[in-house]
Amino acid sequence: MVVSVIVNLSIGPKPSVVIDFKGLENEKYYVTLLSEVSSTGPHSAIDEHRNNQRYHKGDEGYKIWEKFASYKDKDG
C-alpha cells in the first residue's frame, strides 16, 4: 500500500525583532508590534483567522489586547 501526502513547509530564516526595555524591571507593562497586515500584530489574535484566536472575552489580558487591536494611527 502506498500513501501519498502533500506537505508544504517553509524553511530558512524568518524576520524577527528583539526589543529591550530598560528601567522597567519592577513595572507591569504590555507591548505589541503594530502592523497594517491583518495576519500579523494584534490582529492575528482575533477570531477572523479561524482556529487562530488567542484571546477570548474574559481572558486575562483581553482588555489590553482589545486596546492594541483597536488602535488607529493617523494613517488609519
Backbone torsions as a table, in degrees:
resi	resn	phi	psi	omega
1	MET	NA	131.5	179.2
2	VAL	-115.9	130.9	178.2
3	VAL	-118.2	130.9	179.1
4	SER	-108.6	134.7	179.3
5	VAL	-134.3	132.3	175.6
6	ILE	-89.9	128.7	-179.6
7	VAL	-125.9	129.1	173.8
8	ASN	-111.2	132.4	176.4
9	LEU	-144.3	161.4	-179.6
10	SER	-123.0	120.6	179.2
11	ILE	-117.3	166.9	178.4
12	GLY	103.0	174.8	-178.0
13	PRO	-64.8	146.4	177.6
14	LYS	-115.2	148.7	176.4
15	PRO	-59.7	140.1	178.0
16	SER	-152.0	166.1	178.7
17	VAL	-145.8	144.8	175.1
18	VAL	-122.6	126.1	180.0
19	ILE	-123.5	125.9	177.3
20	ASP	-105.4	130.9	175.7
21	PHE	-108.9	119.1	-177.6
22	LYS	-106.8	145.3	177.7
23	GLY	86.9	7.8	-179.6
24	LEU	-117.6	21.4	-174.3
25	GLU	-56.5	-33.3	-177.7
26	ASN	-105.0	15.1	-178.0
27	GLU	-111.7	153.7	172.9
28	LYS	-101.4	127.3	-179.7
29	TYR	-147.7	160.3	-179.2
30	TYR	-122.9	142.7	-177.1
31	VAL	-139.5	143.8	170.8
32	THR	-145.7	161.6	170.5
33	LEU	-100.5	126.5	-179.0
34	LEU	-86.2	147.4	-177.9
35	SER	-144.3	146.2	174.6
36	GLU	-81.0	-13.9	-177.1
37	VAL	-91.4	128.5	-173.2
38	SER	-69.4	-13.1	-179.6
39	SER	-88.5	-2.0	-179.0
40	THR	-133.1	176.1	-178.6
41	GLY	66.5	-161.2	-177.2
42	PRO	-64.7	-21.4	179.9
43	HIS	-63.8	-28.9	-177.2
44	SER	-69.3	-11.0	-177.0
45	ALA	-94.6	0.4	-179.6
46	ILE	-96.6	166.9	-173.3
47	ASP	-78.6	11.2	172.5
48	GLU	-64.5	-28.3	-179.3
49	HIS	-100.9	96.8	-172.2
50	ARG	-43.3	129.8	178.1
51	ASN	62.1	17.7	-179.5
52	ASN	-117.5	0.3	-177.2
53	GLN	-64.5	139.0	-178.4
54	ARG	-111.1	-17.6	-179.9
55	TYR	-127.0	141.4	175.2
56	HIS	-131.1	152.0	177.5
57	LYS	-51.2	136.6	-179.8
58	GLY	94.9	-17.9	177.4
59	ASP	-69.0	147.8	173.5
60	GLU	-62.2	132.7	-179.7
61	GLY	87.3	-3.6	-178.2
62	TYR	-59.7	-43.8	-178.0
63	LYS	-65.4	-36.8	177.6
64	ILE	-66.5	-47.7	178.4
65	TRP	-58.2	-40.9	-179.5
66	GLU	-59.8	-37.8	177.9
67	LYS	-66.5	-42.4	176.7
68	PHE	-61.6	-46.5	-175.5
69	ALA	-67.1	-28.9	-178.2
70	SER	-94.0	-0.3	-180.0
71	TYR	-62.5	133.4	175.9
72	LYS	-125.8	124.5	175.2
73	ASP	-88.8	-175.5	-175.3
74	LYS	-65.5	-19.0	176.8
75	ASP	-88.6	-5.2	179.7
76	GLY	100.9	NA	NA
